[in-house]
Amino acid sequence: MSSASASARSGVQQAFSAHRARPHDPLVAARADRAVMLVDGVVRDNLPLDTYSGDDDGARLNQVSELMHAHGI
């Protein structure tokens, strides 16, 4: 493997690891078809969302953020 290829792979791994450190990401949840809130493995809330089209990012993010805030996240 070339050093450029190894460097690129390392950058991707670092970005992935940094993202995994944030388990509650409203930006990712806002692009899903639904957001499910779990507490100790039990479903406590479910927010159904329409199929993501990219047109209503702000509204979806607000919905998800409100749900997370209601659960203290």
PDB file with one MODEL, atoms N, CA, C and O in Angstrom:
MODEL        1
ATOM      1  N   MET A   1       0.842  -1.170   0.000  1.00  0.00           N
ATOM      2  CA  MET A   1       0.000   0.000   0.000  1.00  0.00           C
ATOM      3  C   MET A   1       0.889   1.235   0.000  1.00  0.00           C
ATOM      4  O   MET A   1       1.860   1.308   0.753  1.00  0.00           O
ATOM      5  N   SER A   2       0.557   2.197  -0.839  1.00  0.00           N
ATOM      6  CA  SER A   2       1.347   3.425  -0.906  1.00  0.00           C
ATOM      7  C   SER A   2       1.104   4.272   0.336  1.00  0.00           C
ATOM      8  O   SER A   2       0.103   4.104   1.033  1.00  0.00           O
ATOM      9  N   SER A   3       2.038   5.186   0.601  1.00  0.00           N
ATOM     10  CA  SER A   3       1.881   6.032   1.793  1.00  0.00           C
ATOM     11  C   SER A   3       0.677   6.959   1.642  1.00  0.00           C
ATOM     12  O   SER A   3       0.022   7.266   2.638  1.00  0.00           O
ATOM     13  N   ALA A   4       0.367   7.414   0.430  1.00  0.00           N
ATOM     14  CA  ALA A   4      -0.809   8.272   0.216  1.00  0.00           C
ATOM     15  C   ALA A   4      -2.087   7.493   0.511  1.00  0.00           C
ATOM     16  O   ALA A   4      -3.011   8.011   1.138  1.00  0.00           O
ATOM     17  N   SER A   5      -2.129   6.246   0.052  1.00  0.00           N
ATOM     18  CA  SER A   5      -3.291   5.411   0.292  1.00  0.00           C
ATOM     19  C   SER A   5      -3.444   5.113   1.786  1.00  0.00           C
ATOM     20  O   SER A   5      -4.553   5.145   2.319  1.00  0.00           O
ATOM     21  N   ALA A   6      -2.342   4.830   2.448  1.00  0.00           N
ATOM     22  CA  ALA A   6      -2.373   4.559   3.886  1.00  0.00           C
ATOM     23  C   ALA A   6      -2.811   5.793   4.651  1.00  0.00           C
ATOM     24  O   ALA A   6      -3.564   5.689   5.619  1.00  0.00           O
ATOM     25  N   SER A   7      -2.345   6.964   4.227  1.00  0.00           N
ATOM     26  CA  SER A   7      -2.721   8.215   4.876  1.00  0.00           C
ATOM     27  C   SER A   7      -4.218   8.485   4.712  1.00  0.00           C
ATOM     28  O   SER A   7      -4.882   8.898   5.663  1.00  0.00           O
ATOM     29  N   ALA A   8      -4.746   8.253   3.515  1.00  0.00           N
ATOM     30  CA  ALA A   8      -6.174   8.456   3.259  1.00  0.00           C
ATOM     31  C   ALA A   8      -7.000   7.499   4.106  1.00  0.00           C
ATOM     32  O   ALA A   8      -8.012   7.891   4.687  1.00  0.00           O
ATOM     33  N   ARG A   9      -6.571   6.251   4.173  1.00  0.00           N
ATOM     34  CA  ARG A   9      -7.293   5.271   4.969  1.00  0.00           C
ATOM     35  C   ARG A   9      -7.279   5.660   6.439  1.00  0.00           C
ATOM     36  O   ARG A   9      -8.289   5.517   7.128  1.00  0.00           O
ATOM     37  N   SER A  10      -6.143   6.151   6.927  1.00  0.00           N
ATOM     38  CA  SER A  10      -6.027   6.581   8.308  1.00  0.00           C
ATOM     39  C   SER A  10      -6.979   7.740   8.595  1.00  0.00           C
ATOM     40  O   SER A  10      -7.613   7.779   9.649  1.00  0.00           O
ATOM     41  N   GLY A  11      -7.080   8.687   7.655  1.00  0.00           N
ATOM     42  CA  GLY A  11      -7.989   9.822   7.821  1.00  0.00           C
ATOM     43  C   GLY A  11      -9.437   9.386   7.902  1.00  0.00           C
ATOM     44  O   GLY A  11     -10.199   9.909   8.714  1.00  0.00           O
ATOM     45  N   VAL A  12      -9.825   8.429   7.065  1.00  0.00           N
ATOM     46  CA  VAL A  12     -11.187   7.909   7.085  1.00  0.00           C
ATOM     47  C   VAL A  12     -11.451   7.198   8.407  1.00  0.00           C
ATOM     48  O   VAL A  12     -12.515   7.374   9.002  1.00  0.00           O
ATOM     49  N   GLN A  13     -10.505   6.406   8.869  1.00  0.00           N
ATOM     50  CA  GLN A  13     -10.676   5.707  10.140  1.00  0.00           C
ATOM     51  C   GLN A  13     -10.805   6.691  11.296  1.00  0.00           C
ATOM     52  O   GLN A  13     -11.615   6.478  12.199  1.00  0.00           O
ATOM     53  N   GLN A  14     -10.020   7.762  11.283  1.00  0.00           N
ATOM     54  CA  GLN A  14     -10.110   8.763  12.340  1.00  0.00           C
ATOM     55  C   GLN A  14     -11.457   9.459  12.306  1.00  0.00           C
ATOM     56  O   GLN A  14     -12.059   9.685  13.355  1.00  0.00           O
ATOM     57  N   ALA A  15     -11.940   9.801  11.130  1.00  0.00           N
ATOM     58  CA  ALA A  15     -13.239  10.459  11.009  1.00  0.00           C
ATOM     59  C   ALA A  15     -14.347   9.526  11.489  1.00  0.00           C
ATOM     60  O   ALA A  15     -15.268   9.963  12.179  1.00  0.00           O
ATOM     61  N   PHE A  16     -14.266   8.248  11.128  1.00  0.00           N
ATOM     62  CA  PHE A  16     -15.265   7.279  11.557  1.00  0.00           C
ATOM     63  C   PHE A  16     -15.231   7.110  13.072  1.00  0.00           C
ATOM     64  O   PHE A  16     -16.279   7.068  13.717  1.00  0.00           O
ATOM     65  N   SER A  17     -14.044   7.015  13.635  1.00  0.00           N
ATOM     66  CA  SER A  17     -13.912   6.869  15.083  1.00  0.00           C
ATOM     67  C   SER A  17     -14.442   8.099  15.805  1.00  0.00           C
ATOM     68  O   SER A  17     -15.089   7.973  16.844  1.00  0.00           O
ATOM     69  N   ALA A  18     -14.178   9.278  15.273  1.00  0.00           N
ATOM     70  CA  ALA A  18     -14.667  10.513  15.893  1.00  0.00           C
ATOM     71  C   ALA A  18     -16.184  10.548  15.849  1.00  0.00           C
ATOM     72  O   ALA A  18     -16.822  10.976  16.810  1.00  0.00           O
ATOM     73  N   HIS A  19     -16.774  10.098  14.734  1.00  0.00           N
ATOM     74  CA  HIS A  19     -18.229  10.084  14.623  1.00  0.00           C
ATOM     75  C   HIS A  19     -18.825   9.065  15.587  1.00  0.00           C
ATOM     76  O   HIS A  19     -19.851   9.342  16.207  1.00  0.00           O
ATOM     77  N   ARG A  20     -18.223   7.923  15.725  1.00  0.00           N
ATOM     78  CA  ARG A  20     -18.749   6.893  16.609  1.00  0.00           C
ATOM     79  C   ARG A  20     -18.731   7.335  18.060  1.00  0.00           C
ATOM     80  O   ARG A  20     -19.464   6.785  18.882  1.00  0.00           O
ATOM     81  N   ALA A  21     -17.911   8.313  18.387  1.00  0.00           N
ATOM     82  CA  ALA A  21     -17.852   8.805  19.754  1.00  0.00           C
ATOM     83  C   ALA A  21     -19.089   9.635  20.097  1.00  0.00           C
ATOM     84  O   ALA A  21     -19.301   9.969  21.263  1.00  0.00           O
ATOM     85  N   ARG A  22     -19.911   9.973  19.092  1.00  0.00           N
ATOM     86  CA  ARG A  22     -21.124  10.765  19.300  1.00  0.00           C
ATOM     87  C   ARG A  22     -22.342   9.888  19.022  1.00  0.00           C
ATOM     88  O   ARG A  22     -22.860   9.900  17.906  1.00  0.00           O
ATOM     89  N   PRO A  23     -22.808   9.129  20.011  1.00  0.00           N
ATOM     90  CA  PRO A  23     -23.896   8.190  19.761  1.00  0.00           C
ATOM     91  C   PRO A  23     -25.254   8.848  19.522  1.00  0.00           C
ATOM     92  O   PRO A  23     -26.143   8.216  18.953  1.00  0.00           O
ATOM     93  N   HIS A  24     -25.437  10.109  19.944  1.00  0.00           N
ATOM     94  CA  HIS A  24     -26.726  10.782  19.787  1.00  0.00           C
ATOM     95  C   HIS A  24     -26.542  11.947  18.821  1.00  0.00           C
ATOM     96  O   HIS A  24     -26.286  13.074  19.247  1.00  0.00           O
ATOM     97  N   ASP A  25     -26.666  11.688  17.557  1.00  0.00           N
ATOM     98  CA  ASP A  25     -26.422  12.698  16.541  1.00  0.00           C
ATOM     99  C   ASP A  25     -27.743  13.078  15.869  1.00  0.00           C
ATOM    100  O   ASP A  25     -28.252  12.323  15.040  1.00  0.00           O
ATOM    101  N   PRO A  26     -28.305  14.248  16.221  1.00  0.00           N
ATOM    102  CA  PRO A  26     -29.590  14.633  15.637  1.00  0.00           C
ATOM    103  C   PRO A  26     -29.530  14.845  14.127  1.00  0.00           C
ATOM    104  O   PRO A  26     -30.546  14.684  13.451  1.00  0.00           O
ATOM    105  N   LEU A  27     -28.375  15.199  13.581  1.00  0.00           N
ATOM    106  CA  LEU A  27     -28.261  15.390  12.138  1.00  0.00           C
ATOM    107  C   LEU A  27     -28.433  14.069  11.389  1.00  0.00           C
ATOM    108  O   LEU A  27     -29.034  14.027  10.316  1.00  0.00           O
ATOM    109  N   VAL A  28     -27.906  13.008  11.960  1.00  0.00           N
ATOM    110  CA  VAL A  28     -28.060  11.687  11.345  1.00  0.00           C
ATOM    111  C   VAL A  28     -29.493  11.200  11.538  1.00  0.00           C
ATOM    112  O   VAL A  28     -30.109  10.690  10.602  1.00  0.00           O
ATOM    113  N   ALA A  29     -30.016  11.353  12.735  1.00  0.00           N
ATOM    114  CA  ALA A  29     -31.386  10.894  13.026  1.00  0.00           C
ATOM    115  C   ALA A  29     -32.408  11.618  12.157  1.00  0.00           C
ATOM    116  O   ALA A  29     -33.413  11.024  11.766  1.00  0.00           O
ATOM    117  N   ALA A  30     -32.169  12.892  11.848  1.00  0.00           N
ATOM    118  CA  ALA A  30     -33.112  13.666  11.044  1.00  0.00           C
ATOM    119  C   ALA A  30     -33.208  13.146   9.610  1.00  0.00           C
ATOM    120  O   ALA A  30     -34.164  13.470   8.906  1.00  0.00           O
ATOM    121  N   ARG A  31     -32.258  12.365   9.174  1.00  0.00           N
ATOM    122  CA  ARG A  31     -32.283  11.814   7.815  1.00  0.00           C
ATOM    123  C   ARG A  31     -32.880  10.408   7.760  1.00  0.00           C
ATOM    124  O   ARG A  31     -32.986   9.811   6.689  1.00  0.00           O
ATOM    125  N   ALA A  32     -33.260   9.896   8.906  1.00  0.00           N
ATOM    126  CA  ALA A  32     -33.840   8.550   8.975  1.00  0.00           C
ATOM    127  C   ALA A  32     -35.346   8.610   8.737  1.00  0.00           C
ATOM    128  O   ALA A  32     -35.935   9.690   8.711  1.00  0.00           O
ATOM    129  N   ASP A  33     -35.961   7.448   8.565  1.00  0.00           N
ATOM    130  CA  ASP A  33     -37.412   7.371   8.417  1.00  0.00           C
ATOM    131  C   ASP A  33     -38.123   7.438   9.762  1.00  0.00           C
ATOM    132  O   ASP A  33     -39.321   7.715   9.827  1.00  0.00           O
ATOM    133  N   ARG A  34     -37.380   7.184  10.832  1.00  0.00           N
ATOM    134  CA  ARG A  34     -37.929   7.319  12.182  1.00  0.00           C
ATOM    135  C   ARG A  34     -36.790   7.384  13.185  1.00  0.00           C
ATOM    136  O   ARG A  34     -35.681   6.910  12.936  1.00  0.00           O
ATOM    137  N   ALA A  35     -37.093   7.980  14.316  1.00  0.00           N
ATOM    138  CA  ALA A  35     -36.132   8.036  15.416  1.00  0.00           C
ATOM    139  C   ALA A  35     -36.761   7.297  16.582  1.00  0.00           C
ATOM    140  O   ALA A  35     -37.911   7.552  16.938  1.00  0.00           O
ATOM    141  N   VAL A  36     -36.015   6.392  17.173  1.00  0.00           N
ATOM    142  CA  VAL A  36     -36.506   5.586  18.278  1.00  0.00           C
ATOM    143  C   VAL A  36     -35.659   5.893  19.503  1.00  0.00           C
ATOM    144  O   VAL A  36     -34.431   5.835  19.442  1.00  0.00           O
ATOM    145  N   MET A  37     -36.312   6.222  20.620  1.00  0.00           N
ATOM    146  CA  MET A  37     -35.602   6.501  21.862  1.00  0.00           C
ATOM    147  C   MET A  37     -35.626   5.245  22.719  1.00  0.00           C
ATOM    148  O   MET A  37     -36.690   4.715  23.041  1.00  0.00           O
ATOM    149  N   LEU A  38     -34.442   4.779  23.083  1.00  0.00           N
ATOM    150  CA  LEU A  38     -34.311   3.601  23.941  1.00  0.00           C
ATOM    151  C   LEU A  38     -33.763   4.018  25.294  1.00  0.00           C
ATOM    152  O   LEU A  38     -32.868   4.859  25.379  1.00  0.00           O
ATOM    153  N   VAL A  39     -34.298   3.432  26.344  1.00  0.00           N
ATOM    154  CA  VAL A  39     -33.768   3.613  27.691  1.00  0.00           C
ATOM    155  C   VAL A  39     -33.557   2.221  28.256  1.00  0.00           C
ATOM    156  O   VAL A  39     -34.511   1.468  28.447  1.00  0.00           O
ATOM    157  N   ASP A  40     -32.313   1.885  28.520  1.00  0.00           N
ATOM    158  CA  ASP A  40     -31.964   0.552  29.013  1.00  0.00           C
ATOM    159  C   ASP A  40     -32.525  -0.546  28.119  1.00  0.00           C
ATOM    160  O   ASP A  40     -32.982  -1.579  28.608  1.00  0.00           O
ATOM    161  N   GLY A  41     -32.489  -0.322  26.811  1.00  0.00           N
ATOM    162  CA  GLY A  41     -32.920  -1.320  25.850  1.00  0.00           C
ATOM    163  C   GLY A  41     -34.418  -1.399  25.638  1.00  0.00           C
ATOM    164  O   GLY A  41     -34.888  -2.260  24.893  1.00  0.00           O
ATOM    165  N   VAL A  42     -35.183  -0.517  26.280  1.00  0.00           N
ATOM    166  CA  VAL A  42     -36.636  -0.519  26.141  1.00  0.00           C
ATOM    167  C   VAL A  42     -37.049   0.707  25.326  1.00  0.00           C
ATOM    168  O   VAL A  42     -36.592   1.818  25.597  1.00  0.00           O
ATOM    169  N   VAL A  43     -37.915   0.505  24.327  1.00  0.00           N
ATOM    170  CA  VAL A  43     -38.386   1.617  23.512  1.00  0.00           C
ATOM    171  C   VAL A  43     -39.258   2.522  24.372  1.00  0.00           C
ATOM    172  O   VAL A  43     -40.270   2.087  24.922  1.00  0.00           O
ATOM    173  N   ARG A  44     -38.853   3.788  24.483  1.00  0.00           N
ATOM    174  CA  ARG A  44     -39.595   4.766  25.286  1.00  0.00           C
ATOM    175  C   ARG A  44     -40.343   5.763  24.423  1.00  0.00           C
ATOM    176  O   ARG A  44     -41.304   6.378  24.885  1.00  0.00           O
ATOM    177  N   ASP A  45     -39.924   5.935  23.186  1.00  0.00           N
ATOM    178  CA  ASP A  45     -40.581   6.888  22.303  1.00  0.00           C
ATOM    179  C   ASP A  45     -40.216   6.554  20.862  1.00  0.00           C
ATOM    180  O   ASP A  45     -39.156   5.991  20.588  1.00  0.00           O
ATOM    181  N   ASN A  46     -41.097   6.903  19.967  1.00  0.00           N
ATOM    182  CA  ASN A  46     -40.910   6.620  18.551  1.00  0.00           C
ATOM    183  C   ASN A  46     -41.377   7.841  17.765  1.00  0.00           C
ATOM    184  O   ASN A  46     -42.510   8.291  17.935  1.00  0.00           O
ATOM    185  N   LEU A  47     -40.531   8.369  16.923  1.00  0.00           N
ATOM    186  CA  LEU A  47     -40.878   9.522  16.092  1.00  0.00           C
ATOM    187  C   LEU A  47     -40.846   9.094  14.632  1.00  0.00           C
ATOM    188  O   LEU A  47     -39.775   9.014  14.031  1.00  0.00           O
ATOM    189  N   PRO A  48     -42.025   8.814  14.052  1.00  0.00           N
ATOM    190  CA  PRO A  48     -42.043   8.464  12.635  1.00  0.00           C
ATOM    191  C   PRO A  48     -41.805   9.712  11.787  1.00  0.00           C
ATOM    192  O   PRO A  48     -42.377  10.769  12.053  1.00  0.00           O
ATOM    193  N   LEU A  49     -40.978   9.584  10.788  1.00  0.00           N
ATOM    194  CA  LEU A  49     -40.672  10.676   9.862  1.00  0.00           C
ATOM    195  C   LEU A  49     -40.943  10.189   8.451  1.00  0.00           C
ATOM    196  O   LEU A  49     -40.837   8.997   8.164  1.00  0.00           O
ATOM    197  N   ASP A  50     -41.296  11.121   7.568  1.00  0.00           N
ATOM    198  CA  ASP A  50     -41.477  10.752   6.161  1.00  0.00           C
ATOM    199  C   ASP A  50     -40.124  10.383   5.560  1.00  0.00           C
ATOM    200  O   ASP A  50     -39.079  10.654   6.151  1.00  0.00           O
ATOM    201  N   THR A  51     -40.152   9.775   4.406  1.00  0.00           N
ATOM    202  CA  THR A  51     -38.922   9.450   3.704  1.00  0.00           C
ATOM    203  C   THR A  51     -38.131  10.735   3.463  1.00  0.00           C
ATOM    204  O   THR A  51     -38.691  11.748   3.042  1.00  0.00           O
ATOM    205  N   TYR A  52     -36.847  10.685   3.729  1.00  0.00           N
ATOM    206  CA  TYR A  52     -35.982  11.860   3.620  1.00  0.00           C
ATOM    207  C   TYR A  52     -35.825  12.278   2.172  1.00  0.00           C
ATOM    208  O   TYR A  52     -35.464  11.474   1.312  1.00  0.00           O
ATOM    209  N   SER A  53     -36.105  13.563   1.911  1.00  0.00           N
ATOM    210  CA  SER A  53     -35.951  14.086   0.549  1.00  0.00           C
ATOM    211  C   SER A  53     -34.891  15.181   0.472  1.00  0.00           C
ATOM    212  O   SER A  53     -34.444  15.536  -0.618  1.00  0.00           O
ATOM    213  N   GLY A  54     -34.483  15.722   1.632  1.00  0.00           N
ATOM    214  CA  GLY A  54     -33.484  16.784   1.658  1.00  0.00           C
ATOM    215  C   GLY A  54     -34.088  18.168   1.631  1.00  0.00           C
ATOM    216  O   GLY A  54     -33.370  19.157   1.781  1.00  0.00           O
ATOM    217  N   ASP A  55     -35.405  18.262   1.440  1.00  0.00           N
ATOM    218  CA  ASP A  55     -36.063  19.557   1.331  1.00  0.00           C
ATOM    219  C   ASP A  55     -36.450  20.168   2.675  1.00  0.00           C
ATOM    220  O   ASP A  55     -36.626  21.382   2.776  1.00  0.00           O
ATOM    221  N   ASP A  56     -36.583  19.342   3.696  1.00  0.00           N
ATOM    222  CA  ASP A  56     -37.106  19.828   4.974  1.00  0.00           C
ATOM    223  C   ASP A  56     -36.147  19.559   6.134  1.00  0.00           C
ATOM    224  O   ASP A  56     -36.575  19.190   7.227  1.00  0.00           O
ATOM    225  N   ASP A  57     -34.864  19.745   5.891  1.00  0.00           N
ATOM    226  CA  ASP A  57     -33.845  19.466   6.912  1.00  0.00           C
ATOM    227  C   ASP A  57     -34.119  20.186   8.233  1.00  0.00           C
ATOM    228  O   ASP A  57     -34.036  19.578   9.300  1.00  0.00           O
ATOM    229  N   GLY A  58     -34.444  21.471   8.167  1.00  0.00           N
ATOM    230  CA  GLY A  58     -34.652  22.260   9.377  1.00  0.00           C
ATOM    231  C   GLY A  58     -35.800  21.753  10.225  1.00  0.00           C
ATOM    232  O   GLY A  58     -35.670  21.629  11.443  1.00  0.00           O
ATOM    233  N   ALA A  59     -36.920  21.461   9.590  1.00  0.00           N
ATOM    234  CA  ALA A  59     -38.097  20.975  10.313  1.00  0.00           C
ATOM    235  C   ALA A  59     -37.824  19.606  10.933  1.00  0.00           C
ATOM    236  O   ALA A  59     -38.200  19.354  12.078  1.00  0.00           O
ATOM    237  N   ARG A  60     -37.175  18.731  10.184  1.00  0.00           N
ATOM    238  CA  ARG A  60     -36.866  17.395  10.704  1.00  0.00           C
ATOM    239  C   ARG A  60     -35.893  17.480  11.868  1.00  0.00           C
ATOM    240  O   ARG A  60     -36.049  16.786  12.873  1.00  0.00           O
ATOM    241  N   LEU A  61     -34.890  18.334  11.727  1.00  0.00           N
ATOM    242  CA  LEU A  61     -33.914  18.495  12.800  1.00  0.00           C
ATOM    243  C   LEU A  61     -34.597  19.030  14.055  1.00  0.00           C
ATOM    244  O   LEU A  61     -34.273  18.599  15.161  1.00  0.00           O
ATOM    245  N   ASN A  62     -35.527  19.953  13.903  1.00  0.00           N
ATOM    246  CA  ASN A  62     -36.262  20.475  15.057  1.00  0.00           C
ATOM    247  C   ASN A  62     -37.069  19.376  15.739  1.00  0.00           C
ATOM    248  O   ASN A  62     -37.089  19.293  16.968  1.00  0.00           O
ATOM    249  N   GLN A  63     -37.735  18.533  14.953  1.00  0.00           N
ATOM    250  CA  GLN A  63     -38.521  17.440  15.524  1.00  0.00           C
ATOM    251  C   GLN A  63     -37.634  16.488  16.331  1.00  0.00           C
ATOM    252  O   GLN A  63     -37.963  16.119  17.458  1.00  0.00           O
ATOM    253  N   VAL A  64     -36.526  16.105  15.745  1.00  0.00           N
ATOM    254  CA  VAL A  64     -35.613  15.173  16.413  1.00  0.00           C
ATOM    255  C   VAL A  64     -35.002  15.825  17.654  1.00  0.00           C
ATOM    256  O   VAL A  64     -34.899  15.192  18.705  1.00  0.00           O
ATOM    257  N   SER A  65     -34.602  17.080  17.529  1.00  0.00           N
ATOM    258  CA  SER A  65     -33.997  17.787  18.663  1.00  0.00           C
ATOM    259  C   SER A  65     -34.983  17.928  19.811  1.00  0.00           C
ATOM    260  O   SER A  65     -34.600  17.782  20.972  1.00  0.00           O
ATOM    261  N   GLU A  66     -36.246  18.209  19.511  1.00  0.00           N
ATOM    262  CA  GLU A  66     -37.267  18.308  20.548  1.00  0.00           C
ATOM    263  C   GLU A  66     -37.457  16.961  21.252  1.00  0.00           C
ATOM    264  O   GLU A  66     -37.588  16.905  22.475  1.00  0.00           O
ATOM    265  N   LEU A  67     -37.471  15.885  20.474  1.00  0.00           N
ATOM    266  CA  LEU A  67     -37.611  14.555  21.068  1.00  0.00           C
ATOM    267  C   LEU A  67     -36.430  14.251  21.979  1.00  0.00           C
ATOM    268  O   LEU A  67     -36.612  13.747  23.088  1.00  0.00           O
ATOM    269  N   MET A  68     -35.228  14.553  21.518  1.00  0.00           N
ATOM    270  CA  MET A  68     -34.032  14.301  22.330  1.00  0.00           C
ATOM    271  C   MET A  68     -34.060  15.155  23.599  1.00  0.00           C
ATOM    272  O   MET A  68     -33.730  14.670  24.681  1.00  0.00           O
ATOM    273  N   HIS A  69     -34.452  16.422  23.466  1.00  0.00           N
ATOM    274  CA  HIS A  69     -34.516  17.313  24.620  1.00  0.00           C
ATOM    275  C   HIS A  69     -35.546  16.808  25.636  1.00  0.00           C
ATOM    276  O   HIS A  69     -35.310  16.866  26.843  1.00  0.00           O
ATOM    277  N   ALA A  70     -36.675  16.318  25.152  1.00  0.00           N
ATOM    278  CA  ALA A  70     -37.725  15.787  26.046  1.00  0.00           C
ATOM    279  C   ALA A  70     -37.216  14.615  26.874  1.00  0.00           C
ATOM    280  O   ALA A  70     -37.721  14.346  27.964  1.00  0.00           O
ATOM    281  N   HIS A  71     -36.201  13.915  26.340  1.00  0.00           N
ATOM    282  CA  HIS A  71     -35.644  12.756  27.046  1.00  0.00           C
ATOM    283  C   HIS A  71     -34.321  13.080  27.723  1.00  0.00           C
ATOM    284  O   HIS A  71     -33.617  12.185  28.191  1.00  0.00           O
ATOM    285  N   GLY A  72     -33.991  14.361  27.773  1.00  0.00           N
ATOM    286  CA  GLY A  72     -32.796  14.789  28.493  1.00  0.00           C
ATOM    287  C   GLY A  72     -31.499  14.501  27.771  1.00  0.00           C
ATOM    288  O   GLY A  72     -30.452  14.362  28.403  1.00  0.00           O
ATOM    289  N   ILE A  73     -31.558  14.410  26.458  1.00  0.00           N
ATOM    290  CA  ILE A  73     -30.356  14.134  25.665  1.00  0.00           C
ATOM    291  C   ILE A  73     -29.930  15.400  24.960  1.00  0.00           C
ATOM    292  O   ILE A  73     -28.936  15.398  24.234  1.00  0.00           O
TER     293      ILE A  73
ENDMDL
END
